[in-house]
């Protein structure tokens, strides 16, 4: 399994009239977690794209547990549990930094496609090579 945690500070612009982080922002936080997870193993999205692949979102799920507010520091943990599948399924857990207070948890499901044809593809060699040592 590959797991990585990155920290985000809640910006004022991320909050709603109730002063809570607006619900749609959590998917953006998931994206930050996902891109930083891949970057941590030397595979930024730009390298996937240079290799001729894209990784569109197929499905997402999210459960809210506690509200986050302006200026909170949040730890976004992203984890990939399976490597050799057509689906890239990533679990997320967002906690208040330095605590076990669970703010939100969820998942995203992605599938590799060829950039030009937009047809589904097996995970590319660069993806397997960079992640294999964690499985």
Secondary structure, DSSP 4 states (H G I P E B T S, - for coil): -EEEEEEEEPPGGGB-TTSBBPTTHHHHHHHHHHHHHHHHTT--HHHHHHTTEEEEEEEEEEEE-S--BTT-EEEEEEEE---SSSEEEEEEEEEETTS--EEEEEEEEEEEEETTT--B-PPPHHHHHHHGGG-
